[in-house]
Amino acid sequence: MSDKRSKLVDSSKTGHKKSQDFSALSRKILKLANRGAPRIQFLRELSRMLIQFSGCDAVELRITDGKLNYRWEARDDGKSSFEILPSTTSEDGNIIPCFSSNSGAEKLCRIIVSGKPDPSLPFFTKNGSFWTPDISRTSGLRDEIVKWFPHEDGYRSIVMIPFVIDEENSGLVQLKRSKKDFFTLKEVEFYEGVAQTIGLAVAGRRSQAKLRERVKELTCLYGIARLVEEPGISLEKILGGIADLLPPAMRYPDIASARIILDDKEYCSPPECEETRYRLAADIVVNGVKRGVAEVFYSEEKPELEVELFITEEQSLLDAVAGQLVLIIEHRQWEAERTRLEEQLRHADRLATLGQLAAGVAHELNEPLEGVLGFAQLARKSDGLPKQAGKDIEKIESAALHAREVVKKLLIFARQMPTHKTLLNLNQVVEEGLYFLESRCEKEGIEVVRDLAEELAEITADPSQLNQVLVNLVVNGLQAMSGGGRLTIRTRATEEEVILIVEDTGTGMDEEVQRQIFLPFFTTKEVGQGTGLGLAVVHGIVTSHGGTIEVESKKAKGSRFTVKLPLMGTPTKEKTHDTPT
């Protein structure tokens, strides 16, 4: 309306026209609420509609919306202000957004919002709204209320209308105009209807905003689900992808950044995440152990918008994301463990097959070798044997003995050799084995470090075979440190097993070599430098004692062999079949 508009005439024709105009305004307000716009944008659009429709100089809103009590004022020159208000509680328990002062203005606000105006005060409608065509000459108002309207503000026509948002929230709309006699009682009654529409709009905008936040959160969770389902995706890419999905799910994505820390590794959303005091976090706890944290940061605070920068639902979302991360990590660990066990099973199957083959070959070779060795020894004792022939026979005998030793190792690998188990101390086996090897280590410039556990429990094992395990592992380490190094031998114990660790600082092995080192006849040495049975025999002996052997190695950094032997058992003499003579 313009300043030159005529007063509203109480006629059916004009009243019907104005009713249609006010209905159109209400529809526009509700349509605005359905957009679910951010609070400031909603208030700016709403006040613009009211100023354009009413022709007022300024519109003021006081609203209680959940935990937030605020005052919004907009003027026809485009300027506006937002202010968080303290609140008071009415006799009925309703929250009233107003300053705590006892000024006439605040008293009047409390009276109007509480819905209980004093009947002795004039200029109140039957619905509890206050209005005056000219505050400067309003009679009947209490002096302190008149003083609330300072003359320098220039507002003479005032309308103050309460409205209800829901059972716990309410508000007040105030229309201000510098011109006197600007409002009529009939108009105020129409504006009372508009005010109730504003209450519905505030509640609707809040619901739409909450719905929008829930959609953002569900979109984030859906994005995580799709990310995890990508074939062949690594855990690192999943963590980085989740960090990228979190900021858009926050209420203020334009100032949000996210970071996921797992096992001291960071995965941040672009731009690079900077820690601020505006932080939301959820721990990542896997099997009772804290492995990391999921965090969201805001680069700045927006106190003019909300009482709380983060809402409860955002913490719930971050907790859900942390829970999903735990499931993803556990699933990846399970997959890795399953792969490892499957590989162990395939390895054991290959070794069992090779063991059967080796046993068969060894038995087939054993008898002819004994014949070759026996006849070579008889021939060497013959009288008048030429000197060269004697040397050749010695070579035959030496080769036969070497072949018999290889057969013996094959039988040990295939677990075809008898064992004589007794109670023994692993530390004693280590000391006895090193007694013969330390001098060789010293000559080759290798430092030997003992780290033996005290009061080590005894185990049931074959001492000669365990000695062979130690010797083979030590020799393997020596051969890997041709230029010198350090050889460390440790013993440890748990409630169920004793542990032997042999560690060197040698050349190390890549993953491909590590997968094959326990296979018979596999060797990385030059032709003629080894049979490739040493570690295979070690594996066979350890397995025959109910234990396990593991290897960890890195190229140019050395290797570590870990042998675990069970404590349970009693001294026995195992019987085997087809024992060679």
BELUR-V987797 format. One record per backbone hydrogen bond with DSSP energy under -0.5 kcal/mol. NH is the residue of the N-H (numbers start at 1). CO is the residue of the C=O. Records with the same first field share a line. If there is no record, write none. Layout:
# BELUR-V987797
NH=CO, CO
This chain:
# BELUR-V987797
5=2
9=7
11=9
15=11
16=12
17=13
18=14
19=15
20=16
21=17
22=18
23=19
24=20
25=21
26=22
27=23
28=24
29=25
30=26
31=27
32=28
33=29
34=30
35=31, 32
36=33
37=32
42=38
43=39
44=40
45=41
46=42
47=43
48=44
49=45
50=46
51=47
52=48
53=49
54=50
55=51
57=176
58=176
59=74
60=174
61=72
62=172
63=70
64=170
65=63, 68
68=65
69=67
70=63
71=83
72=61
73=81
74=59
75=79
76=57
78=75
81=73
83=71
85=69
88=96
90=94
93=90
95=168
96=88
97=95
98=86, 96
107=103
108=104
109=105
110=106
111=107
112=108
113=109
114=110
115=111, 112
116=111
119=117
121=118
125=129
128=125
130=160
131=123
132=158
135=156
137=134
138=135
145=142
146=142
147=143
148=145
149=145, 146
150=148
153=150
154=150, 151
156=177
157=177
158=132, 156
159=175
160=130
161=173
163=171
165=169
166=169
171=163
172=62
173=161
174=60
175=159
176=58
177=157
181=133
182=179
188=184
189=185
190=186
191=187
192=188
193=189, 190
194=190
195=191
196=192
197=193
198=194
199=195
200=196
201=197
202=198
203=199
204=200
205=201
206=202
207=203
208=204
209=205
210=206
211=207
212=208
213=209
214=210
215=211
216=212
217=213
218=214
219=215
220=216
221=217
222=218
223=219
224=220
225=221
226=222
227=223
228=224
229=225
230=226, 227
233=230
238=234
239=235
240=236
241=237
242=238
243=239
244=240
245=241
246=242
247=243
248=244
249=246
250=247
253=250
255=252
256=253
257=297
259=295
260=267
261=293
262=260, 265
263=291
265=262
267=260
269=258
279=277
280=296
282=294
284=292
285=283
286=284, 289
287=285
289=286
291=284, 289
292=284
293=261
294=282
295=259
296=280
297=257
298=278
299=255
305=302
306=302
314=311
315=311
316=312
317=313
318=314
319=315
320=316
321=317
322=318
323=319
324=320
325=321
326=322
327=323
328=324
329=325
330=326
331=327
332=328
333=329
334=330
335=331
336=332
337=333
338=334
339=335
340=336
341=337
342=338
343=339
344=340
345=341
346=342
347=343
348=344
349=345
350=346
351=347
352=348
353=349
354=350
355=351
356=352
357=353
358=354
359=355
360=356
361=357
362=358
363=359
364=360
365=361
366=362
367=363
368=364
369=365
370=366
371=367
372=368
373=369
374=370
375=371
376=372
377=373
378=374
379=375
380=376
381=377, 378
382=379
385=382
390=386
391=387
392=388
393=389
394=390
395=391
396=392
397=393
398=394
399=395
400=396
401=397
402=398
403=399
404=400
405=401
406=402
407=403
408=404
409=405
410=406
411=407
412=408
413=409
414=410
415=412
416=411
417=411
421=419, 572
422=461
424=459
426=424
428=425
429=425
430=426
431=427
432=428
433=429
434=430
435=431
436=432, 433
437=433
438=434
441=437
442=438
443=439
444=440
445=442
446=441
447=445, 485
449=447, 487
450=448
451=489
453=491
456=453
459=424
461=422, 459
463=461
466=462
467=463
468=464
469=465
470=466
471=467
472=468
473=469
474=470
475=471
476=472
477=473
478=474
479=475
480=476
481=477, 478
484=481
485=445
487=447
488=486, 503
489=449
490=501
491=451
492=499
494=497
498=565
499=492
500=563
501=490
502=561
503=488, 501
504=559
505=486
507=480
514=510
515=511
516=513
517=513
519=516
521=532
522=519, 532
523=521
529=526
537=533
538=534
539=535
540=536
541=537
542=538
543=539
544=540
545=541, 542
546=543
547=542
548=564
550=562
552=560
554=558
556=507
557=554
558=554
560=552
561=502
562=550
563=500, 561
564=548
565=498
567=496
574=419, 572
